Amino acid sequence: MQYVNRISDKELKRKLYASGAVLIRGPKACGKTESAKQFAKSILNVDQDEQVPVLMETSPKRLLIGKTPPRLIDEWQEQPKIWNYIRHEVDNRGAVSTIYSDWFSKS
């Protein structure tokens, strides 16, 4: 399927250049992940990779290793403890961006 550019893509690109991480929030199936994939150089699908829970218990920092950022960490809310590792990685790394995509169902 061919990607259709979204109005939000320009804002995402601007924020990627301005900060160490970008969190994309929105309702389920609105295109967050597809937009993020356009900029990501590597992807971790937290909800699909069976190794994620094991690595969260043994070596969570390994989950953040990927190709040169930006790295998409999709559905990170499935492993909420990863957020602290993400924050520290961003602080240690400096201004290179990472993209985090999640959805929220609570009103």
Backbone as JSON Lines, residues from 0, in Angstrom:
{"i":0,"aa":"M","n":[0.84,-1.18,0.0],"ca":[0.0,0.0,0.0],"c":[0.89,1.24,0.0]}
{"i":1,"aa":"Q","n":[0.55,2.19,-0.81],"ca":[1.32,3.42,-0.91],"c":[0.96,4.37,0.23]}
{"i":2,"aa":"Y","n":[1.99,4.97,0.81],"ca":[1.78,5.9,1.92],"c":[1.19,7.21,1.39]}
{"i":3,"aa":"V","n":[0.19,7.71,2.1],"ca":[-0.43,8.99,1.78],"c":[0.07,10.0,2.82]}
{"i":4,"aa":"N","n":[0.72,11.06,2.35],"ca":[1.23,12.07,3.28],"c":[0.09,12.67,4.09]}
{"i":5,"aa":"R","n":[0.44,12.97,5.35],"ca":[-0.52,13.55,6.27],"c":[-0.09,14.97,6.65]}
{"i":6,"aa":"I","n":[-1.03,15.76,7.04],"ca":[-0.72,17.12,7.48],"c":[0.25,17.07,8.67]}
{"i":7,"aa":"S","n":[0.08,16.08,9.53],"ca":[0.91,15.97,10.74],"c":[2.37,15.6,10.45]}
{"i":8,"aa":"D","n":[2.67,15.12,9.25],"ca":[4.04,14.71,8.93],"c":[5.04,15.87,9.06]}
{"i":9,"aa":"K","n":[4.64,17.05,8.63],"ca":[5.52,18.21,8.74],"c":[5.83,18.54,10.19]}
{"i":10,"aa":"E","n":[4.8,18.44,11.04],"ca":[4.99,18.71,12.47],"c":[5.89,17.65,13.1]}
{"i":11,"aa":"L","n":[5.7,16.4,12.72],"ca":[6.54,15.32,13.23],"c":[7.99,15.54,12.83]}
{"i":12,"aa":"K","n":[8.22,15.89,11.59],"ca":[9.58,16.14,11.11],"c":[10.22,17.3,11.89]}
{"i":13,"aa":"R","n":[9.48,18.36,12.08],"ca":[9.98,19.52,12.83],"c":[10.36,19.12,14.25]}
{"i":14,"aa":"K","n":[9.49,18.34,14.89],"ca":[9.76,17.93,16.27],"c":[10.93,16.96,16.36]}
{"i":15,"aa":"L","n":[11.11,16.13,15.36],"ca":[12.25,15.21,15.36],"c":[13.57,15.96,15.35]}
{"i":16,"aa":"Y","n":[13.61,17.07,14.63],"ca":[14.83,17.88,14.58],"c":[15.04,18.72,15.83]}
{"i":17,"aa":"A","n":[13.97,18.92,16.59],"ca":[14.05,19.83,17.73],"c":[14.24,19.14,19.08]}
{"i":18,"aa":"S","n":[13.99,17.82,19.16],"ca":[14.05,17.18,20.47],"c":[14.62,15.77,20.38]}
{"i":19,"aa":"G","n":[14.92,15.22,21.54],"ca":[15.52,13.89,21.61],"c":[14.53,12.76,21.45]}
{"i":20,"aa":"A","n":[13.25,13.04,21.62],"ca":[12.23,12.01,21.48],"c":[10.9,12.67,21.14]}
{"i":21,"aa":"V","n":[10.08,11.95,20.42],"ca":[8.76,12.43,20.07],"c":[7.77,11.33,20.41]}
{"i":22,"aa":"L","n":[6.75,11.68,21.16],"ca":[5.68,10.75,21.5],"c":[4.47,11.11,20.66]}
{"i":23,"aa":"I","n":[4.0,10.15,19.87],"ca":[2.82,10.37,19.03],"c":[1.64,9.69,19.73]}
{"i":24,"aa":"R","n":[0.63,10.45,20.03],"ca":[-0.56,9.89,20.68],"c":[-1.78,10.16,19.82]}
{"i":25,"aa":"G","n":[-2.72,9.26,19.89],"ca":[-3.96,9.43,19.15],"c":[-4.79,8.17,19.24]}
{"i":26,"aa":"P","n":[-5.99,8.21,18.69],"ca":[-6.85,7.04,18.74],"c":[-6.26,5.89,17.91]}
{"i":27,"aa":"K","n":[-6.7,4.7,18.22],"ca":[-6.25,3.52,17.53],"c":[-6.56,3.63,16.03]}
{"i":28,"aa":"A","n":[-5.61,3.17,15.23],"ca":[-5.78,3.07,13.77],"c":[-5.96,4.41,13.06]}
{"i":29,"aa":"C","n":[-5.31,5.47,13.58],"ca":[-5.42,6.77,12.9],"c":[-4.18,7.08,12.05]}
{"i":30,"aa":"G","n":[-3.18,6.18,12.05],"ca":[-2.02,6.37,11.2],"c":[-0.75,6.78,11.92]}
{"i":31,"aa":"K","n":[-0.71,6.69,13.24],"ca":[0.48,7.09,14.0],"c":[1.71,6.3,13.58]}
{"i":32,"aa":"T","n":[1.57,4.98,13.56],"ca":[2.7,4.13,13.25],"c":[3.15,4.33,11.81]}
{"i":33,"aa":"E","n":[2.22,4.41,10.88],"ca":[2.59,4.59,9.47],"c":[3.32,5.91,9.27]}
{"i":34,"aa":"S","n":[2.87,6.97,9.93],"ca":[3.58,8.25,9.84],"c":[4.98,8.13,10.41]}
{"i":35,"aa":"A","n":[5.1,7.5,11.56],"ca":[6.41,7.35,12.2],"c":[7.36,6.53,11.36]}
{"i":36,"aa":"K","n":[6.85,5.51,10.68],"ca":[7.69,4.65,9.83],"c":[8.36,5.44,8.7]}
{"i":37,"aa":"Q","n":[7.76,6.52,8.29],"ca":[8.33,7.31,7.2],"c":[9.64,7.97,7.6]}
{"i":38,"aa":"F","n":[9.86,8.13,8.9],"ca":[11.06,8.79,9.4],"c":[12.01,7.85,10.12]}
{"i":39,"aa":"A","n":[11.51,6.72,10.57],"ca":[12.31,5.79,11.39],"c":[13.35,5.05,10.54]}
{"i":40,"aa":"K","n":[14.52,4.84,11.14],"ca":[15.56,4.04,10.49],"c":[15.59,2.62,11.04]}
{"i":41,"aa":"S","n":[14.93,2.41,12.19],"ca":[14.76,1.07,12.74],"c":[13.5,1.07,13.6]}
{"i":42,"aa":"I","n":[12.94,-0.12,13.79],"ca":[11.65,-0.24,14.47],"c":[11.71,-1.38,15.48]}
{"i":43,"aa":"L","n":[11.17,-1.11,16.66],"ca":[10.94,-2.15,17.66],"c":[9.43,-2.2,17.88]}
{"i":44,"aa":"N","n":[8.83,-3.34,17.54],"ca":[7.4,-3.55,17.74],"c":[7.21,-4.25,19.08]}
{"i":45,"aa":"V","n":[7.02,-3.48,20.12],"ca":[6.95,-4.0,21.48],"c":[5.84,-5.02,21.64]}
{"i":46,"aa":"D","n":[4.74,-4.82,20.97],"ca":[3.59,-5.72,21.12],"c":[3.69,-6.99,20.29]}
{"i":47,"aa":"Q","n":[4.68,-7.09,19.39],"ca":[4.78,-8.25,18.51],"c":[6.03,-9.09,18.75]}
{"i":48,"aa":"D","n":[7.06,-8.51,19.29],"ca":[8.32,-9.22,19.48],"c":[8.29,-10.01,20.78]}
{"i":49,"aa":"E","n":[8.36,-11.33,20.68],"ca":[8.28,-12.19,21.86],"c":[9.48,-12.07,22.78]}
{"i":50,"aa":"Q","n":[10.57,-11.49,22.29],"ca":[11.76,-11.32,23.11],"c":[11.67,-10.11,24.03]}
{"i":51,"aa":"V","n":[10.75,-9.21,23.77],"ca":[10.66,-7.98,24.56],"c":[10.45,-8.26,26.04]}
{"i":52,"aa":"P","n":[9.49,-9.08,26.45],"ca":[9.32,-9.31,27.89],"c":[10.55,-9.93,28.54]}
{"i":53,"aa":"V","n":[11.22,-10.81,27.82],"ca":[12.43,-11.45,28.35],"c":[13.53,-10.41,28.53]}
{"i":54,"aa":"L","n":[13.73,-9.57,27.53],"ca":[14.77,-8.54,27.62],"c":[14.42,-7.48,28.65]}
{"i":55,"aa":"M","n":[13.15,-7.2,28.85],"ca":[12.76,-6.24,29.89],"c":[13.18,-6.74,31.26]}
{"i":56,"aa":"E","n":[13.19,-8.03,31.46],"ca":[13.59,-8.61,32.75],"c":[15.1,-8.77,32.88]}
{"i":57,"aa":"T","n":[15.81,-8.96,31.77],"ca":[17.23,-9.28,31.84],"c":[18.15,-8.14,31.4]}
{"i":58,"aa":"S","n":[17.8,-7.46,30.32],"ca":[18.68,-6.44,29.77],"c":[17.88,-5.41,28.95]}
{"i":59,"aa":"P","n":[17.07,-4.59,29.62],"ca":[16.17,-3.69,28.91],"c":[16.85,-2.68,27.99]}
{"i":60,"aa":"K","n":[18.07,-2.29,28.31],"ca":[18.77,-1.32,27.46],"c":[19.01,-1.85,26.05]}
{"i":61,"aa":"R","n":[19.09,-3.18,25.92],"ca":[19.3,-3.78,24.6],"c":[18.14,-3.5,23.66]}
{"i":62,"aa":"L","n":[16.96,-3.27,24.2],"ca":[15.8,-2.97,23.37],"c":[15.92,-1.63,22.65]}
{"i":63,"aa":"L","n":[16.76,-0.77,23.16],"ca":[16.9,0.56,22.58],"c":[17.99,0.63,21.51]}
{"i":64,"aa":"I","n":[18.71,-0.47,21.35],"ca":[19.78,-0.51,20.34],"c":[19.15,-0.71,18.97]}
{"i":65,"aa":"G","n":[19.53,0.12,18.05],"ca":[19.03,0.0,16.68],"c":[19.93,0.78,15.76]}
{"i":66,"aa":"K","n":[19.53,0.84,14.51],"ca":[20.29,1.64,13.56],"c":[20.28,3.09,14.01]}
{"i":67,"aa":"T","n":[21.08,3.89,13.34],"ca":[21.14,5.31,13.65],"c":[19.73,5.86,13.82]}
{"i":68,"aa":"P","n":[19.48,6.59,14.9],"ca":[18.14,7.15,15.12],"c":[17.7,8.05,13.96]}
{"i":69,"aa":"P","n":[16.44,8.27,13.79],"ca":[15.39,7.96,14.75],"c":[14.97,6.48,14.72]}
{"i":70,"aa":"R","n":[14.68,5.96,15.89],"ca":[14.21,4.59,16.08],"c":[12.77,4.64,16.56]}
{"i":71,"aa":"L","n":[11.91,3.89,15.89],"ca":[10.51,3.82,16.28],"c":[10.34,2.71,17.3]}
{"i":72,"aa":"I","n":[9.81,3.04,18.46],"ca":[9.47,2.06,19.48],"c":[7.95,2.08,19.56]}
{"i":73,"aa":"D","n":[7.35,1.14,18.82],"ca":[5.91,1.14,18.63],"c":[5.23,0.33,19.73]}
{"i":74,"aa":"E","n":[4.11,0.85,20.21],"ca":[3.31,0.22,21.26],"c":[4.11,0.05,22.56]}
{"i":75,"aa":"W","n":[4.91,1.04,22.88],"ca":[5.75,0.99,24.08],"c":[4.93,0.82,25.35]}
{"i":76,"aa":"Q","n":[3.67,1.26,25.33],"ca":[2.83,1.19,26.53],"c":[2.57,-0.26,26.96]}
{"i":77,"aa":"E","n":[2.86,-1.22,26.1],"ca":[2.74,-2.63,26.47],"c":[3.78,-3.01,27.54]}
{"i":78,"aa":"Q","n":[4.87,-2.27,27.58],"ca":[5.93,-2.47,28.57],"c":[6.25,-1.11,29.19]}
{"i":79,"aa":"P","n":[5.39,-0.58,30.06],"ca":[5.56,0.8,30.55],"c":[6.89,1.07,31.25]}
{"i":80,"aa":"K","n":[7.53,0.04,31.8],"ca":[8.82,0.25,32.46],"c":[9.89,0.7,31.49]}
{"i":81,"aa":"I","n":[9.68,0.45,30.2],"ca":[10.69,0.85,29.21],"c":[10.82,2.37,29.13]}
{"i":82,"aa":"W","n":[9.77,3.09,29.55],"ca":[9.8,4.55,29.44],"c":[10.98,5.17,30.19]}
{"i":83,"aa":"N","n":[11.3,4.68,31.37],"ca":[12.43,5.23,32.11],"c":[13.74,4.99,31.39]}
{"i":84,"aa":"Y","n":[13.89,3.84,30.77],"ca":[15.1,3.57,29.99],"c":[15.18,4.48,28.77]}
{"i":85,"aa":"I","n":[14.05,4.74,28.17],"ca":[14.0,5.65,27.03],"c":[14.43,7.05,27.45]}
{"i":86,"aa":"R","n":[13.88,7.53,28.55],"ca":[14.23,8.88,29.03],"c":[15.72,9.01,29.28]}
{"i":87,"aa":"H","n":[16.3,8.02,29.96],"ca":[17.73,8.08,30.26],"c":[18.57,7.96,28.99]}
{"i":88,"aa":"E","n":[18.13,7.14,28.06],"ca":[18.85,7.02,26.79],"c":[18.86,8.35,26.04]}
{"i":89,"aa":"V","n":[17.72,9.01,26.01],"ca":[17.64,10.32,25.35],"c":[18.55,11.32,26.04]}
{"i":90,"aa":"D","n":[18.53,11.34,27.37],"ca":[19.4,12.26,28.11],"c":[20.87,11.99,27.83]}
{"i":91,"aa":"N","n":[21.25,10.73,27.8],"ca":[22.66,10.36,27.57],"c":[23.1,10.59,26.14]}
{"i":92,"aa":"R","n":[22.19,10.41,25.21],"ca":[22.52,10.49,23.8],"c":[22.54,11.92,23.29]}
{"i":93,"aa":"G","n":[21.73,12.78,23.85],"ca":[21.67,14.15,23.38],"c":[20.49,14.36,22.46]}
{"i":94,"aa":"A","n":[20.68,15.07,21.38],"ca":[19.58,15.57,20.58],"c":[19.1,14.64,19.46]}
{"i":95,"aa":"V","n":[19.63,13.44,19.33],"ca":[19.18,12.56,18.26],"c":[17.83,11.97,18.64]}
{"i":96,"aa":"S","n":[16.87,12.04,17.74],"ca":[15.48,11.72,18.06],"c":[15.13,10.25,17.96]}
{"i":97,"aa":"T","n":[14.15,9.88,18.75],"ca":[13.5,8.59,18.7],"c":[12.0,8.85,18.7]}
{"i":98,"aa":"I","n":[11.25,7.96,18.06],"ca":[9.82,8.13,17.93],"c":[9.12,7.06,18.76]}
{"i":99,"aa":"Y","n":[8.14,7.46,19.53],"ca":[7.37,6.53,20.33],"c":[5.93,6.68,19.94]}
{"i":100,"aa":"S","n":[5.3,5.58,19.6],"ca":[3.91,5.64,19.16],"c":[3.05,4.82,20.12]}
{"i":101,"aa":"D","n":[1.96,5.39,20.54],"ca":[1.02,4.65,21.37],"c":[-0.39,5.15,21.09]}
{"i":102,"aa":"W","n":[-1.33,4.46,21.63],"ca":[-2.71,4.9,21.51],"c":[-3.32,4.92,22.89]}
{"i":103,"aa":"F","n":[-4.37,5.66,23.02],"ca":[-5.03,5.71,24.31],"c":[-6.51,5.43,24.11]}
{"i":104,"aa":"S","n":[-7.06,4.65,25.02],"ca":[-8.47,4.31,24.91],"c":[-9.28,4.89,26.05]}
{"i":105,"aa":"K","n":[-8.61,5.48,27.02],"ca":[-9.32,6.05,28.16],"c":[-9.87,7.43,27.8]}
{"i":106,"aa":"S","n":[-11.04,7.74,28.3],"ca":[-11.64,9.05,28.03],"c":[-11.13,10.06,29.01]}
